[in-house]
């Protein structure tokens, strides 16, 4: 069974006048993440602990604690924790966007046509 991320909302868009949402995402080792998807808002993923592999469009990249991955609105993206250790990142969503409580974040979006990044893919 694949592990699932534990999402905590730190700031809802309603509490910032619709300007920003901030979500704390704890990602256990082996978490596959959501299917490849896109939004009509930007997301900045700030890795706080461990390492997370991101797919942004056709690019794969691994980010470690203190590093950032940015998914501009409209760009297909996903993430996975392919390491053997738990990871944690904060997602800054602008403007507005989901505050992380939608079922789309918890279950992913149906109809993804792209595979998840293969284990060990991307720069290290």
N, CA, C and O of each residue as an XYZ file, in Angstrom:
496
protein
N       0.835     -1.186      0.000
C       0.000      0.000      0.000
C       0.881      1.250      0.000
O       1.875      1.310      0.723
N       0.523      2.225     -0.794
C       1.282      3.456     -0.897
C       0.905      4.395      0.238
O      -0.270      4.559      0.566
N       1.925      5.007      0.831
C       1.678      5.978      1.893
C       1.003      7.214      1.315
O       1.098      7.481      0.117
N       0.319      7.969      2.176
C      -0.360      9.190      1.744
C       0.176     10.372      2.529
O       0.562     10.246      3.691
N       0.192     11.517      1.875
C       0.636     12.744      2.512
C      -0.369     13.178      3.579
O      -1.567     12.921      3.463
N       0.134     13.834      4.610
C      -0.686     14.386      5.679
C      -0.686     15.897      5.503
O       0.345     16.544      5.688
N      -1.829     16.460      5.148
C      -1.941     17.875      4.795
C      -2.535     18.662      5.950
O      -3.556     18.273      6.517
N      -1.886     19.777      6.297
C      -2.391     20.687      7.319
C      -2.459     22.097      6.760
O      -1.467     22.603      6.236
N      -3.607     22.731      6.863
C      -3.771     24.090      6.352
C      -3.253     25.072      7.396
O      -3.717     25.088      8.536
N      -2.277     25.894      6.987
C      -1.721     26.910      7.877
C      -2.408     28.258      7.702
O      -2.599     28.997      8.668
N      -2.781     28.577      6.451
C      -3.464     29.837      6.164
C      -4.447     29.604      5.025
O      -4.051     29.202      3.930
N      -5.715     29.854      5.280
C      -6.741     29.735      4.241
C      -6.809     31.029      3.440
O      -6.548     32.113      3.961
N      -7.164     30.897      2.168
C      -7.267     32.087      1.319
C      -8.288     33.081      1.888
O      -8.116     34.293      1.759
N      -9.344     32.568      2.515
C     -10.363     33.448      3.103
C      -9.769     34.343      4.189
O     -10.262     35.445      4.432
N      -8.708     33.862      4.841
C      -8.099     34.615      5.932
C      -7.032     35.601      5.453
O      -6.458     36.337      6.257
N      -6.765     35.617      4.139
C      -5.769     36.542      3.588
C      -6.391     37.459      2.534
O      -5.685     38.036      1.707
N      -7.690     37.584      2.574
C      -8.357     38.408      1.575
C      -8.257     37.827      0.177
O      -8.328     38.561     -0.809
N      -8.093     36.508      0.083
C      -8.006     35.846     -1.205
C      -6.652     35.948     -1.878
O      -6.521     35.610     -3.054
N      -5.639     36.410     -1.153
C      -4.321     36.611     -1.757
C      -3.441     35.373     -1.768
O      -2.704     35.151     -2.729
N      -3.504     34.554     -0.707
C      -2.562     33.448     -0.573
C      -3.137     32.370      0.346
O      -3.930     32.657      1.243
N      -2.725     31.128      0.105
C      -2.991     30.008      1.018
C      -1.648     29.359      1.315
O      -0.755     29.358      0.468
N      -1.503     28.806      2.515
C      -0.262     28.109      2.875
C      -0.640     26.772      3.495
O      -1.472     26.703      4.400
N      -0.013     25.711      2.994
C      -0.336     24.352      3.407
C       0.936     23.639      3.843
O       1.957     23.718      3.159
N       0.884     22.945      4.973
C       1.982     22.119      5.472
C       1.719     20.692      5.016
O       0.660     20.136      5.309
N       2.657     20.097      4.312
C       2.457     18.774      3.721
C       3.546     17.832      4.220
O       4.709     17.970      3.839
N       3.179     16.882      5.064
C       4.112     15.859      5.551
C       3.975     14.644      4.634
O       2.882     14.111      4.444
N       5.103     14.222      4.073
C       5.091     13.208      3.029
C       5.918     11.998      3.479
O       7.147     12.046      3.438
N       5.262     10.918      3.906
C       5.998      9.732      4.346
C       6.848      9.131      3.223
O       6.547      9.303      2.042
N       7.895      8.437      3.605
C       8.741      7.740      2.628
C       7.865      6.850      1.761
O       6.974      6.165      2.262
N       8.123      6.863      0.455
C       7.385      6.004     -0.467
C       6.065      6.572     -0.944
O       5.339      5.890     -1.668
N       5.724      7.803     -0.564
C       4.467      8.397     -1.009
C       4.543      8.710     -2.498
O       5.467      9.385     -2.952
N       3.566      8.217     -3.252
C       3.557      8.419     -4.698
C       3.083      9.815     -5.077
O       3.436     10.294     -6.155
N       2.311     10.478     -4.254
C       1.810     11.807     -4.579
C       0.611     11.741     -5.511
O       0.168     10.659     -5.896
N       0.089     12.914     -5.872
C      -1.110     12.963     -6.727
C      -0.765     12.667     -8.182
O       0.401     12.743     -8.567
N      -1.768     12.328     -8.996
C      -1.529     12.206    -10.436
C      -1.080     13.557    -10.995
O      -1.319     14.597    -10.381
N      -0.447     13.541    -12.127
C      -0.063     14.772    -12.806
C      -1.320     15.618    -13.007
O      -2.332     15.123    -13.502
N      -1.252     16.894    -12.622
C      -2.419     17.773    -12.681
C      -1.967     19.215    -12.875
O      -0.773     19.507    -12.809
N      -2.911     20.109    -13.111
C      -2.599     21.530    -13.254
C      -3.665     22.347    -12.524
O      -4.772     21.870    -12.271
N      -3.305     23.590    -12.193
C      -4.219     24.497    -11.498
C      -4.250     25.837    -12.218
O      -3.440     26.104    -13.106
N      -5.200     26.674    -11.817
C      -5.232     28.043    -12.325
C      -4.629     29.006    -11.296
O      -4.983     30.184    -11.259
N      -3.718     28.496    -10.465
C      -2.974     29.290     -9.494
C      -1.549     28.756     -9.429
O      -1.284     27.628     -9.846
N      -0.628     29.572     -8.904
C       0.776     29.185     -8.753
C       0.981     28.454     -7.434
O       0.276     28.704     -6.455
N       1.972     27.533     -7.419
C       2.351     26.850     -6.181
C       3.869     26.869     -6.048
O       4.590     26.501     -6.975
N       4.345     27.303     -4.877
C       5.760     27.226     -4.539
C       5.894     26.186     -3.438
O       5.259     26.307     -2.390
N       6.718     25.160     -3.667
C       6.935     24.072     -2.713
C       8.269     24.319     -2.024
O       9.320     24.241     -2.659
N       8.233     24.616     -0.732
C       9.451     24.869      0.037
C       9.723     23.626      0.876
O       8.977     23.334      1.811
N      10.782     22.894      0.550
C      11.085     21.659      1.260
C      11.755     22.008      2.592
O      12.776     22.695      2.622
N      11.170     21.529      3.683
C      11.673     21.799      5.028
C      12.490     20.636      5.580
O      13.466     20.841      6.302
N      12.085     19.411      5.237
C      12.759     18.205      5.756
C      12.812     17.160      4.650
O      11.878     17.049      3.856
N      13.888     16.399      4.593
C      13.997     15.298      3.648
C      14.187     15.765      2.224
O      14.740     16.837      1.978
N      13.718     14.944      1.275
C      13.799     15.305     -0.136
C      12.553     14.843     -0.872
O      11.959     13.817     -0.538
N      12.169     15.613     -1.873
C      10.964     15.347     -2.636
C      11.320     15.471     -4.119
O      12.025     16.397     -4.519
N      10.828     14.532     -4.931
C      11.021     14.602     -6.379
C       9.783     15.225     -6.994
O       8.661     14.793     -6.728
N       9.993     16.245     -7.819
C       8.908     16.962     -8.480
C       8.978     16.720     -9.976
O      10.064     16.605    -10.544
N       7.825     16.644    -10.608
C       7.738     16.700    -12.058
C       6.985     17.974    -12.383
O       5.836     18.150    -11.977
N       7.644     18.867    -13.123
C       7.044     20.130    -13.564
C       7.111     20.134    -15.082
O       8.184     20.296    -15.664
N       5.967     19.957    -15.716
C       5.967     19.766    -17.160
C       6.708     18.481    -17.483
O       6.356     17.419    -16.968
N       7.729     18.560    -18.326
C       8.531     17.380    -18.676
C       9.783     17.241    -17.815
O      10.532     16.275    -17.963
N      10.016     18.199    -16.916
C      11.246     18.209    -16.116
C      11.073     17.502    -14.787
O      10.077     17.703    -14.091
N      12.051     16.668    -14.436
C      12.115     16.027    -13.120
C      13.212     16.704    -12.318
O      14.284     17.007    -12.843
N      12.936     16.940    -11.035
C      13.946     17.535    -10.166
C      13.737     17.055     -8.740
O      12.605     16.853     -8.300
N      14.822     16.876     -8.033
C      14.759     16.519     -6.621
C      15.162     17.742     -5.813
O      16.188     18.367     -6.082
N      14.357     18.074     -4.834
C      14.640     19.195     -3.951
C      14.800     18.675     -2.533
O      14.063     17.797     -2.085
N      15.780     19.239     -1.839
C      16.081     18.859     -0.458
C      15.755     20.029      0.476
O      15.408     21.121      0.026
N      15.873     19.779      1.770
C      15.572     20.805      2.769
C      16.263     22.115      2.405
O      17.460     22.142      2.119
N      15.491     23.198      2.420
C      16.000     24.518      2.100
C      15.875     24.887      0.635
O      16.210     26.012      0.261
N      15.405     23.979     -0.208
C      15.273     24.251     -1.637
C      13.802     24.403     -2.021
O      12.909     23.987     -1.282
N      13.567     25.001     -3.182
C      12.207     25.332     -3.628
C      11.960     24.788     -5.034
O      12.848     24.812     -5.885
N      10.744     24.299     -5.264
C      10.262     23.972     -6.607
C       9.049     24.861     -6.856
O       8.227     25.060     -5.961
N       8.935     25.396     -8.073
C       7.839     26.313     -8.390
C       7.029     25.765     -9.546
O       7.580     25.443    -10.599
N       5.711     25.656     -9.354
C       4.785     25.201    -10.389
C       3.896     26.373    -10.791
O       2.938     26.689    -10.086
N       4.200     27.024    -11.917
C       3.345     28.120    -12.365
C       1.964     27.614    -12.767
O       1.806     26.457    -13.156
N       0.989     28.473    -12.671
C      -0.377     28.096    -13.066
C      -0.371     27.529    -14.476
O       0.332     28.020    -15.358
N      -1.169     26.485    -14.670
C      -1.313     25.879    -15.982
C      -0.273     24.831    -16.334
O      -0.441     24.118    -17.323
N       0.799     24.716    -15.556
C       1.845     23.742    -15.853
C       1.533     22.421    -15.141
O       1.348     22.411    -13.924
N       1.471     21.310    -15.879
C       1.231     20.016    -15.235
C       2.349     19.710    -14.245
O       3.525     19.927    -14.536
N       1.972     19.207    -13.077
C       2.982     18.914    -12.054
C       2.498     17.827    -11.098
O       1.306     17.537    -10.999
N       3.452     17.246    -10.410
C       3.190     16.280     -9.350
C       4.444     16.186     -8.496
O       5.469     16.787     -8.819
N       4.363     15.437     -7.415
C       5.536     15.190     -6.574
C       5.459     13.791     -6.019
O       4.394     13.174     -6.007
N       6.599     13.284     -5.556
C       6.663     11.973     -4.908
C       7.828     11.978     -3.937
O       8.834     12.650     -4.163
N       7.690     11.228     -2.861
C       8.821     11.021     -1.952
C       9.374      9.643     -2.259
O       8.851      8.634     -1.787
N      10.425      9.604     -3.046
C      11.023      8.342     -3.463
C      12.181      7.943     -2.568
O      12.849      6.940     -2.822
N      12.421      8.718     -1.529
C      13.527      8.417     -0.617
C      13.067      7.433      0.455
O      11.887      7.092      0.532
N      13.979      6.995      1.253
C      13.669      6.079      2.334
C      13.346      6.786      3.637
O      13.207      6.139      4.675
N      13.222      8.116      3.596
C      12.951      8.888      4.815
C      11.756      9.814      4.586
O      11.480     10.217      3.456
N      11.063     10.141      5.650
C       9.939     11.056      5.561
C      10.420     12.435      5.112
O      11.582     12.792      5.304
N       9.520     13.196      4.516
C       9.827     14.552      4.054
C       8.679     15.477      4.452
O       7.592     15.038      4.825
N       8.963     16.761      4.361
C       7.943     17.762      4.689
C       8.193     18.983      3.824
O       9.333     19.426      3.679
N       7.131     19.526      3.251
C       7.247     20.782      2.531
C       6.026     21.649      2.789
O       4.936     21.163      3.090
N       6.247     22.946      2.661
C       5.167     23.915      2.770
C       4.851     24.365      1.350
O       5.757     24.620      0.556
N       3.558     24.463      1.035
C       3.128     24.918     -0.277
C       2.512     26.299     -0.114
O       1.564     26.484      0.649
N       3.062     27.267     -0.842
C       2.525     28.625     -0.860
C       1.757     28.764     -2.168
O       2.329     28.626     -3.249
N       0.464     29.038     -2.067
C      -0.447     29.054     -3.214
C      -0.929     30.481     -3.443
O      -1.508     31.101     -2.550
N      -0.683     31.007     -4.668
C      -1.104     32.376     -4.979
C      -1.706     32.452     -6.369
O      -1.313     31.667     -7.231
N      -2.619     33.336     -6.627
C      -3.486     33.907     -5.604
C      -4.572     32.914     -5.253
O      -4.890     32.020     -6.038
N      -5.111     33.066     -4.130
C      -6.214     32.233     -3.647
C      -5.917     30.765     -3.781
O      -5.091     30.231     -3.040
N      -6.569     30.101     -4.706
C      -6.378     28.672     -4.883
C      -6.996     27.862     -3.768
O      -7.688     28.390     -2.897
N      -6.741     26.600     -3.810
C      -7.256     25.683     -2.802
C      -6.503     25.873     -1.510
O      -5.307     26.163     -1.531
N      -7.168     25.719     -0.397
C      -6.486     25.775      0.885
C      -6.074     24.386      1.337
O      -5.690     24.195      2.491
N      -6.151     23.408      0.428
C      -5.684     22.072      0.756
C      -6.753     21.168      1.315
O      -6.461     20.033      1.695
N      -7.973     21.634      1.377
C      -9.009     20.798      1.966
C      -9.878     20.119      0.920
O     -10.764     19.335      1.261
N      -9.632     20.414     -0.343
C     -10.478     19.812     -1.377
C     -10.160     18.343     -1.559
O      -9.041     17.905     -1.294
N     -11.136     17.589     -2.007
C     -10.897     16.171     -2.253
C      -9.925     15.982     -3.398
O      -9.286     14.933     -3.488
N      -9.792     16.972     -4.283
C      -8.829     16.883     -5.369
C      -7.411     16.727     -4.855
O      -6.620     16.013     -5.471
N      -7.061     17.367     -3.752
C      -5.719     17.229     -3.182
C      -5.564     15.906     -2.456
O      -4.494     15.297     -2.502
N      -6.590     15.461     -1.802
C      -6.462     14.244     -1.012
C      -6.428     12.993     -1.878
O      -5.702     12.049     -1.563
N      -7.194     12.966     -2.957
C      -7.283     11.764     -3.778
C      -6.631     11.922     -5.137
O      -6.527     10.947     -5.881
N      -6.190     13.122     -5.482
C      -5.662     13.363     -6.818
C      -6.800     13.539     -7.800
O      -7.965     13.342     -7.454
N      -6.472     13.902     -9.001
C      -7.494     14.120    -10.020
C      -7.522     12.955    -10.973
O      -6.471     12.486    -11.408
N      -8.714     12.474    -11.312
C      -8.806     11.361    -12.246
C      -8.366     11.789    -13.634
O      -8.391     12.973    -13.968
N      -7.966     10.821    -14.435
C      -7.658     11.085    -15.825
C      -6.227     11.470    -16.096
O      -5.926     11.935    -17.196
N      -5.330     11.298    -15.147
C      -3.932     11.609    -15.406
C      -3.412     10.703    -16.514
O      -3.661      9.498    -16.511
N      -2.697     11.285    -17.449
C      -2.184     10.497    -18.570
C      -0.682     10.323    -18.508
O      -0.105      9.681    -19.386
N      -0.037     10.871    -17.503
C       1.409     10.794    -17.418
C       1.810      9.905    -16.255
O       1.155      9.926    -15.213
N       2.866      9.127    -16.408
C       3.319      8.274    -15.310
C       4.012      9.091    -14.227
O       4.456     10.214    -14.465
N       4.095      8.517    -13.054
C       4.852      9.133    -11.974
C       6.335      9.038    -12.298
O       6.743      8.161    -13.060
N       7.156      9.935    -11.728
C       8.594      9.830    -11.969
C       9.105      8.471    -11.499
O       8.718      8.006    -10.427
N       9.968      7.825    -12.286
C      10.507      6.538    -11.858
C      11.432      6.698    -10.674
O      12.052      7.748    -10.507
N      11.533      5.682     -9.859
C      12.398      5.703     -8.689
C      13.814      6.024     -9.124
O      14.354      5.402    -10.039
N      14.411      7.007     -8.458
C      15.784      7.376     -8.756
C      15.934      8.339     -9.921
O      17.056      8.689    -10.287
N      14.829      8.774    -10.510
C      14.911      9.693    -11.643
C      15.230     11.094    -11.163
O      14.986     11.441    -10.008
N      15.762     11.869    -12.038
C      16.041     13.271    -11.733
C      17.408     13.457    -11.131
O      18.024     12.498    -10.666
N      17.899     14.707    -11.134
C      19.218     14.990    -10.581
C      19.254     14.763     -9.083
O      18.245     14.942     -8.400
N      20.378     14.379     -8.580
C      20.532     14.141     -7.141
C      21.542     15.072     -6.573
O      21.815     15.030     -5.373
